[in-house]
Amino acid sequence: MNENSAMTNQECLIALSITPTLEEAIVDFLLTFESENGFKSYPISSHHHNASGLSLAEQVSGRQNRICFEMYIPNDEHQIFINKLKQEFKGAAIEYRVLPVTDSGLI
């Protein structure tokens, strides 16, 4: 077990998938919860057969442009984070995942 492993057992990774129109609002929101590791963002293409909410161009291409944000957060804070996200962005079609972190480090 490396030095970082003991710490990661107490963390989870929160991943958000949002529409580009929400990017600045989500950046501001995440900065209020920023952990010592900060957060990452990158563009993604979301592929699914449900066409509701997609533009005509997205329906034709079969993908929706979205932005993914990832942030490590202590396990005991993740429900507070999700509840606050739900309050501030109700109905915004934000997809989220909370994933356990079993190991991390820098090589």
Order of alpha helices (4+ residues) and beta strands (2+ residues): alpha-beta-alpha-beta-alpha-beta-alpha-beta
